[in-house]
Structures are given as structure tokens and as C-alpha cells.
Amino acid sequence: MIELTGNGGTKLMGFQGTQKSHRFELRARTMEQHQALEAAVGPLNSIAAYQRYLRGQEAFRAPLERQLAAVRVPTTLEDVLPVPLAALLTLDRADLGDAVDVVEETAALSFTPSAIFGILYVLEGSTLGARLLHQQAGALGLTAAHGARHLAEQIAQPGTWKQFVSVLDAEEALDLDEAAASANAVFEAGRRAFARLDDAERSNRRPDEL
């Protein structure tokens, strides 16, 4: 997921004067929701935990990816769009014999240019956390050919986050309030997806029965 180190400062090396970094502004405004999602995911220290992770990821990424595919993104973002992962998550689940229907968690979003920047801030930022998750999956015996396809895809192009941040910080017309609101809505949808899985586990029901 997005790195959480630092104190949320707003200076960007290479920018003149007092111009702020949109990246660090968004990090500060979304830190609480981001940490809540990370806590909901937890460590991937068993196959059961990993299967839960796959279900939760698919539950909120699948509808979000469909929504993004249906809108026109700003031209400045066309070269830094995140790789769709929903289909790969489904394949990873199938590798592990998981055929449970996933109940989708749809974020309430607008798709203004600034809102799209906020959405991509979350999705592109997840490539950073994917490196650690890929290591955890590897420790469980999962690979790019079996069970960890989506993670291998996420880390295949390590420069995408820096490319996105460069575009983000250069966007003079960015409405930070809109961007932060959409980013927080995505984080919250993810948190709800994992909460639903936990509720189902506690009540011994499938997520689609809640």
C-alpha cells in the first residue's frame, strides 16, 4: 500500500518558493483512513489470511476499476493509469480453490478530474505496499504463476508511482478537497470490504449472505 513514513510535510524538492507538494498534502489528509485500511488487512502470515486479503481486495477494486474504465480521465493521466487487477485477483483466488462469491463494496465517488487524481493516488500508491505483500505471499509458497499473479503485476513496473507523483504535483488546477475526499472514499470502501469478511466469519455466514 502508500508509504506512511514522515510527518506529512508539504515541501517538494525541486519546486520553487512555497509551492506545496500535492502528494504530501494528500498523504496528510488521508492518513487516518489509510491506516484504518492497513489495520483491516493485517499481515499475510497464513494461506487463510491471504485468501481473506484476496477477497477483500477484489470486493472493492472490481467495481472501482469498472467505474474508472467508464469515464474519461484527464489527458495528463492517460500514461499513468494503474494496471487493472480484478481479473488477476479472481485467478489468484481460483488457484487457491476459493470460489466464494465476493460482495462488492462500491465507493460513493464523483469523477471530476481532481477526484480521479485522488482515486489514482490510492491505486497507484498501492504498488508500494505490494512489494512487501509480494514477499509475504512468497513466504507462503505463492508465485506469479500461482496465487500471487496480481502482486507480480503490481511490482513489474516499479517506476509508475514516481511517474504518477510527478503528474500529480504538476497539476496546477488540482482541487485538494475533492482529491482527498475521493481518496478517503476508496480507502473506506476497502475497509468496509474487509469488515464485511470479518463479520461473516464471526457469524459463520458467507459475505454474500450479510
TACORWO-V186252 format. One record per helix or strand of 2 or more residues. SS is the DSSP state (2 for helix, 1 for strand). FROM is the first residue (numbers start at 1). TO is the last residue. If there is no record, write none. Layout:
SS/FROM/TO + SS/FROM/TO
This chain:
2/22/41 + 2/47/69 + 2/75/80 + 2/86/95 + 2/113/139 + 1/146/147 + 2/149/154 + 2/160/170 + 2/176/203 + 2/207/209
